[in-house]
Amino acid sequence: MVNISFVDKKEIDRIINAVTDKNSRLDILADICRLNALSAVKKAGSGHLGSSFSAMEIMVAMYFSELNLTQAGLKNKDRDIYFSSKGHDCPGHYSVLMAAGILPFEKLINLRRLGGLDGHPDVAIPGMEANTGSLGMGISKAKGMAIAKKMKGSGGRIFVMLGDGELQEGQIWESLQTTVAQKVSNITAIVDFNKIQTDRPIVANVDLGDLESKFRIFGWHAERCNGHDFAQLQEAFEKLKQIVNKPKVLIADTVKGEGVSFMEGGEIVKTGCGTYKWHSGAPQDDDYTRAFSEILDRINKKLSGFGSAQLELKDVEKRESRVHLKDIAEKVVNTYADTLVRLGAERKDIVVLDADLACDCGLRPFEQAYPDRFIEHGIAEQDMVSTAGGLAKQGFLPIVNSFGVFLSSRSNEQIYNNATELTKIIYVCHYSGMIPAGPGKSHQSVRDISLFGALPNMVIVEPVNAVETKATLEWCVKFAKENCMIRLIISPSPQTISLPQNYEFIFGRGSVIREGNDAVIFAYGPVMANEALKAGDELAKREFSLKIINMPWLNRVDIGWFESVIGDCAAIYVLDDHFIYGGLGDSLLNAINCSKALKQKKFKKFGIENEYPACGTPKEVLSYHKLDGESLAARILKDK
């Protein structure tokens, strides 16, 4: 049995009153918040611990020593403002906000749940000042807040936390220049310099070099200290207060995973090699118990030195211990990785590009097999895409990889420019769609089809299973004449979708995965095909026969096949893993308008309508948007 326990606000207040020495009190508070962040991520099943732990002392120093929130209040015009641009540290941030009495305890224990706390910062959450998670925007947004204070005649300082890998984003360097040029001085950037990116040391990706000199050259005042030492943090902040005529930066040397011995990344930084495993995800039962005990023992030892009672815990959830077997659920990214390596052997013109997501995107096998044809850009999507454009102009076939939400939007102008040159590039948008929804709207890629689909020479495909993933990548490499965008989900498939025995991967055509004659629904990808099949089962109980078609081609359709496969079905439905506009539904609607035979059919699109995607578990979020199988069945019956 595994107990998931927290420290509630009442107990935190007891500790604050019991420990009289300021730095000792802050030190204990940091570990209590570390404990709560660990439990929040464990209960949620996912989250970011490494970044939360590296920034913990800085955040505790901000809320319990530096910010004027206690005196000014959250609504006072002269209050200080703090937010994190990197966003990965939000489990730690939430824990500090709860300890400071800004965030209710009930919210903290519902991290990444519908109605709870988003997996990245969101302004709907008490204490959160900006929506973040898409990197590089923090200084610009902080600058806007600082300028606004000046315009309104308000006091207060603006603090923004930056990740060190985040400094690879081009917008950061734009904002450093404009902050000085616009004479904005009431802003302080804090760099959580833990020296590890997603899974590798920064020096193995894009070395940042001498950060202090770089900031100073841009006209910023720079200080540096140990980000886990409260005395040094306090001294650094006092120095920064004396600088009134220029923007300021504190480079805080930290350790990713600080506070849990086996999660700390110091050795990886020291050697400059190896991989870090605690950037994201929830610890397994034994690791959680071990980490919890290590932090708890340290807290209790410190408390005993002040004659205080041991820490009182609040048990929130009990779970049966799980035996962690090898994941046997199908992951389309594994097939993508294998196929990429095989095609790399056949085609010497293939070059694979990455933006600090090689592990998540299944690129490590290609990198190991063909290191000379693998290019790591760090967190710099625009640079990556334009580099691909140059490679394509010189006769190579670039395959560009990142999470879909970042690749499709941040690099959209660069993708457009490449497309106008009429070369061929393959863009692979990983983490596409609404699920997993725990990270929140900053990571849910539900507008990528519309952004890529606006380009006339761009073919968009999303495979439904491993077989179709292999066929998709092969087609894009060997047969496509135009640019291609491939959507891939990142999670294990809800079920392995079976394709017909006579399955063929044919341009513009899908495949029937369930026969029916009352209505037809088109779906794509493992998530939505699964929900369509569930809807079919529900409707069958009510003697309604739903034909289900897997349609991997999201912006190309063979009209003749389309008319034939619909047959006598009176109604046509489309299930999009996307906003309701710009997805497969609009593509098929255009095809219907070109077909005399189909214009009289009833047609309806299902997708995310008139709101942003919700945060929560897959089941919660699909149900919330009425895109789960049961809801789809009810909507189809109501539409009869």
N, C-alpha and C positions, 0 to 999 in steps of 0.2 A: 504493500500500500504506500502510495506517495502522497504526502500532505503538501499542498501548495498554500503557503502562509505569507502573511503580510504584517507590516507594522502600521497600525492605524494612527490617525491624527492625535487622539487623546494620549497615546503612549509617546508619540513624538514630542508633544508639549511637555510631558513629564521629564523627558530627557533634557530638553532645552532648559528647564528650570533647575535640574539637578546638577548639570555640569557648568561650573562657574567660569572656567578658563575659556576664553573665546575661541582660540584656535583648536583646542581639544574638542570643544562643542561642535565646531564646524566639521572637524575630522570624523566624529561619530555620526553626525548628520549625513555626511557623504556616504558612509557605509550603510546607514539605514536606507537611504535612497537607492543605493546599489542593490540592496537586498530586495526592495520593492520592485525595482526595474526587472531584476532576475525573475521574480515570481510572476510579474505581469506578462513577460514574454513567454514564460513556461505555460501559463494558463491560456494565453492566446494561441499558442502553437507556432508562432513566428514573431519576428521582430529583430531589432539590431542591438546586440549587447556590447560588442567591441567598442563601437563609437559612443554609446551611452556611458560606458565605464571610463573611457579616456577623458571625456568632458565633464565628469561628475563633480570634481572639486571646483572647477571653474563656475559651473552653474550654481552650486551651493554658495560659493563666495558671492556671486552676483545677487542672489535673492535674500541671503541672510547677513550680508555685510555691505555691499556696494550700492545697490539700487535704492532709490528714495521712495519705494512703493509704500513702505509702512507709514511714512509721514504724508506723502502726497495722495495715496490711494490710486486705484486703477483708473479712475475717471478724471483725476485732476490734470489740468492742462500742462502743469509744470513737472509732471512725473517723468522719470527715466523710462526708456523703452528698451527691452532686450528681446531678441528673437534669434533663432538658429537658422542659418541659410542651408546648412547641409541636411537637416531634417532627420537624418538617420538616428540622431541622439534623442529622439522624442520619448522613448520609454523612460530614459533617465530624466528628461525635462519634465515629463508628466509627474514622475515621482517627487521631484523637487517642488513643483507647483502644489502638489497635495500636501507636502510637508509644510509649505508656507501658508496653507489655508486658502489658497486660490482655487484649487480644483477639488471637488468632492471625492472622498475615498471610494464611493460607489462607482465613479467613473473610471478610476485607476484600475480597478479589478475587472473592468470590461474592455480592456485594450483589444482593438481589432474586432469588435463585435458591433452589430447593428445597434445604433443608439448609444454606443460607448465612445471609445476614443479611436480616431483614425490612426492608421499606421504611419502617417506622416503629418506634420503640423497642419492644422486647419483652424481658421479664425472663428469657427463656430464653437470651439473648445475654450472654456474660460482660461485666460492667461496667454493664449496664443495670439501673437500680434500680426502674423502673416502666414499665408499658405506657402509652404516650401516643400522641397523634395526634388524638384527639378533644379539642378545645380547651376550656380554661377550668377544668380539674380540678386543675392543678398545685399551687396554693397550698394547697388543701384537703388534697391527698394529702401534701404536704410537712409540713403542720401535724400530720397524723396521725402521721407518722414522728417529728416533734419531740416530740409529747406522749408517744409510746411510749418515747423515750429517757429522758424525765423520769421516767416511771413505773418504768422498769427501773433508774434510777440510773446511766445510761450518759452518757458524755461525747460530744463531737462535735457538729458543726453540720450543719444541713440547708440546702443551696443548691438553688434551683429556677430554671431559665431560662424566661422567658416571652417570647412573641412580642408585639410591640406591638399588632398587630391582634387578638390573642387577648384583649386587655384590654376588648374590646367584649362579651365573654361575661358574662352576668349573674352566673354563679357566682363569677367573680373578685371582684366587689364584695361578695358575701356573705362570701367567705372573708377579705377584708380586715377586715371588721367583727369576725368571730368570732375571728380570730387575736388581736386586741387584747383582746376581751372575755374570752377564755380565758387571757390572760396568757402567751402563747407567745412567747418571746424568742429562742430558739436557731434562728431561721429567717431566711434572707436570700433575697429574691427578686431576680433580675437581669432587667431588661427589655432585650431586644435591640431597641433603638429605631432600626430602619433606615428607618422612616417610609413603607414601601411594603407594601401588602397583596398579594393574589394577583397582580394585574396593574396596580393603580392606586395612586397616593399615598393615604395614610390621609386626608388632608384632603379628597380627592374623594369619600370614602365617609362616614366618621363621624369627625370631627376629635376627637382625644383631649384637646386643650387643654393646660393646665399640669399635667403629670403629677406633678411634684414636690409641688405644692400639694395635689393630689388625695390622694396617698398620705399626706401629713402631716396632712391634715384627718381621715383615718381613723385616725390615731394611730401611723403608721409613721415611723421615721427614714429620711430619704431622702438619698442622695448621688448625684452625677452626674459622669460623666467621659467622655472619648473612649474608646470601647470597642476601638479599634485601637492604643492607646498603652499599652505595658506599664508604663511608669513611672507613668502616671496610674491605671492599674488597681491597681497595687500600693499606691499612696497611698490610693486609695479603700477598698480592703480593710483597710488598717491603721486607718483611721478607723472602719470598721464594727465592728472588733474591740473598740473602746472602748465601744460601746453594748451594754449588758448587760440593760437593763430593758424593751426593746420590740423588736418585729420590725423588720427592716431591708430596704431596697430600694436597689439600685444601678441607676440609669437610665443605660445605656451607649449613648451616641450612636454609631451605626454606619452603614455604607453597605452596602446590599444589593448583593451581587456583588463586595464589596471584594477587590482583589488581581488582578482581570482587567479591564483598562481598558474594554473594550467591554461588560462585564457589569455595570458599576457603575451604580447608579440615581440618582446624585447630581443629575443634570440634571433628572430627572423630579420629584424632591423639590423642587428649587429653583423650578421653574416651576409645580408643582402640577397638572400635566396630562401627558397622554401615557400610554403603556402600557409595562409592564415585561415583557420576554419571557423572562427567565431564572429565573422562580420554580420551574418544574418542567420535566421533560423532559431528554433528553440532547442535548448539542450535536452538530451535524452534523460531518462529518469535518474540514472546513477550519476550523471554529470551535474544535474540540477541539485541533487541531494548533497553531493560533494562540495559544490560551489556555495550553496546556502550555508552549510555547516562551517566552511572556512570563514565566511564573512561574519556569521553570527558569533562564532568563537572570538573573533577579533573584537567585535563590539562589546561583548560581555566582559572581556578582559580589561578593556578600557574603562567600562562602567565601574568595575570593581575598584579601580584605582581612585574613584571619586566617592566610594562608599555607597554607590547606587545599586538598587535591585537590578537583577538580570532583566534583559529585554523581554517584554511580554508580547507574544505573537498572536495573531488572529488567523485561525485556520479558515480558509475560504473554500477550498475544494479538496476532496480526497479521491484519488484514482487508484485503480488496480495497477500494479506495476506491469509494464509491458515488455515483452521480449521483442527486441528490435531486430527483425529479420530483414534480409536484403529486399529492397523495394522491387516487387514483381509487376507492379502496374506499368502499362506501356507509357513510355515517354517518347514523344515524337522527336525531341531534340537528340536523343541517342542515335536514332536512325539517321538523322541529319548529319551528325558528327561522323558516323561510319561512311556514309555516302560521300561526304566531302573529302575524306581521306582517299577513298578509291578513285574519285574523279580527279583528285590532285595528282595521282600517279599517271593517269591517262592524259591529262591536259597540263602541259608545262606552262601554259599561259595564265592559269588560275592564280590569283593573288588574293589572300584573305585578309581583311582589315577588321580591327576590333577597337572598341572604346572602353577598356577596363571592365569588360564583362565576358572575358574569354571562357571562364569556367561555366557560368550560367548558360552561355550560348553554345556550349559543346565544341569549342574551338581548340582546346588543348591538344587533342590527338593530331590535328592538322599542324599546329605549331611545332609539335615534337617531330613529326614526320618531315615537314618542309619548312624549317625555320627561316630560310632565305626568302620564302614567299608568304610569310606571315608578318604583318605590320601592326604593331601596337601603338595606338595614339593616346592612350590615357583618356581622361574625361574631356574630349575635344571633338565632338561629333561633326561640327562644321568643317574643321580641318581634315578630318577623316574622309568626308564625302568629296571634298574638292581634290584631295589626293587621289581618290579613286577616279575622278574625272581625268586627271592627268595621266594616270596609268592606262585608262581606256583609250585615250587619244594616241597612245604609243603602242596600241595593239594587244594589251593585256586584257584579261577578263576579271575585273575586280568583283569580289563577293563581300559586301559591306554588312557588318553585323552590329546590332545594338538592340536595346529594348525599343519596341515599336513606338511608344509614346514620345521618346526622345529623338529617335532617328527620323520619324515622319514630320515632326514639327520644328525642332530646333534647326534642322538642316534643310528645311523645305526650299529655301531660295537656292541653296547649293545643288540640291537634287534637280530643281527646275533648270538651272544653268547647264548641268551635265546633260539633261535630256535634250536641250535645244541643240547640242552638238551632234546628236544622232549617233552616238556611240552606244555600246551595250554594257550595262552594269546590272548586277543582281543585288538587290537590297533585301536583307533578311530581317524582318521585324519580329524579334522574339518578345515573349511576354505580351502577345497581342490579345485584345479582348478584355472582358470585364473581370475574368477570374484568373488568378486569385485576387480577391477584392480587399484583403486585409491591409495591404499597403496604402490604400486610399486613392483618391482621384488623380494624384500626381503621377501614379504609375499605371493606371488603367487605360489601356490604349484603345479608345473607342471612337477615334476620328481619323485613324490612319488610312482607311480605305478611301475616304473622301479626299484626303490630301494628296495621296498618290494617284487616285483615280482621275483627278482633274487633268493629268498629263496625257496627251493623245497617244504617245508611244510607250505606255507603261501597262504591262499585263500583271494583274494581281491574282494570286493563287493562295488558298489555304487548304492544306491536306487534312484529311479526317483521321488518318491512322498511319502506322509505320509504312505500310505498303505504298500508300499514296504520297507519303513524304519522300520516299526514295524516287518514285516516279516524277514528282514535282521538281526536285532538284536536277534530276537527269534531263528533264525536258527543258528547263530553263538554261542549263549549260549547253546542251547539244543541239537543241532545235529552235529555241526562241530567236527571233530576229530583232526583237525590240528589248527595251529595258524590262526587268521583271522585279516584282516585289512579292516575297513569300512571307506569309504570316504563320508564326508558330506559337502555340501555347507553351508555357514554361512548366506547368504542373503535370503530374501524372494524369493520364486520361481517366475520366470517370469510369469508362469501360472501353474495351477494344471494339471499335465499330467494325462489323463484318461487311465486306463488300461482296457483290455477286460473284459466282464462280466464273462467269464469263467477263469479268471486269476488264475494261480497257481504259487507259488514261488518254482521252481524246480531247483535243482543243475545243473549248466552248461547250462541252457536254459533261453532265453529271451521271450519277448512277442511282438506280432505285434500290433503296435499302429496306423498304417495306412496301408491299403492294397494298393498294386501296382504290376505291372508285368514287367515294363521296366528295372528297376534296384532296388537294395536294399541297404539301408544304415543302419548301426548299430550305435547307439548312447547310451549314458548313462547319468544319472544325470539330474536334472531339467533344467540346462542351455543349454546343448547341445541337449537334446531331444526337447526343445522348438525351437531351431534354425533349427533342422532337419524338424520339422513340418512346420515351415515357408517356408523352401526350397521346401517341398512337395506342399504347396499351390502355390508357384511361378511356379513350374514346371507344375502343373496341367493347368495353364493358357496357357501353350505352348503344351498342349496335351502330356505331358510326365508323365507317371505313376510311382511314386516312392514309393516303399514299405519301411516302417520305422519300425525298430525293436529296442525296448528298451532292452539293454543287460546289466544287472547289474553285471554279473560275468565277471570280467575284466582279469582274467588269468586262467579260467577254461571253457571249452566248451564241450558240448555233441555233438560229431561228427555226429551221426545219425540225431539228431534234426537239427543241422546246415545245413546239406545237404538238409534235407526236407524243411526247412523254406525258403531257397533260391529258391528252385524250378526252374522255367524256366527263372528267371531273368538273363540277360546276363552280368551284371556288379555288382560288390560288392564294396561298399564304407564303410569306417569306419570313424566316427567323434570322435576324441579324445579331451578331455579337459586336454591336457598334451602335452609335447613335442612329436614330430612325432615318436620318437623312444622309445620303451619300454612300450607303452601303450596297449590298447585293440587291436589296429591295428596289432601290431606284434604278439599278441596272436592268433588272427584269421588267420593271414598269416601262422603261424605254423600249424594251423588246416587244412588250405587249402592244404598245402604241404603233409599232411597225407591223403588226400582224392582224389581218382582217379576221382570222379565225378566233383570235383570243380577246378581242376588244369587248365582247359582251360578257366575258367571265367576271365573276366577283373577284376582287383583288384586295389584299390587305397586308400591310407590313407590321411585323412585331420587332421591336427593338427598344432602346432607351429613349424615352420621350420626354422632352421639355424639362429635363433636370440633369444634373450630373450623376455619375454612377455612385451608388452607395458603397460604404465600407462595411465589411463584416465577413462572415463565413460564406463559402459558395452557396450553401443552401439558403441562408438568410437573404443574401443579395439577389439571387435569382428569383426568390419568392417576392421580395420587395418590389422588384421591377415587373412582376407578373410574367416572367420568362421561364419559370420552371415548368416541368411537364404537366403538373396538375392544373396550374393557372392557364397554360396554353390550351389545354383541353376545354376548360370552362369557357374561355374566350371564343374558341371556335364554335362550341355549341350555342353560345349566346348569339353568334353572328349568323347562324343558319337562316 
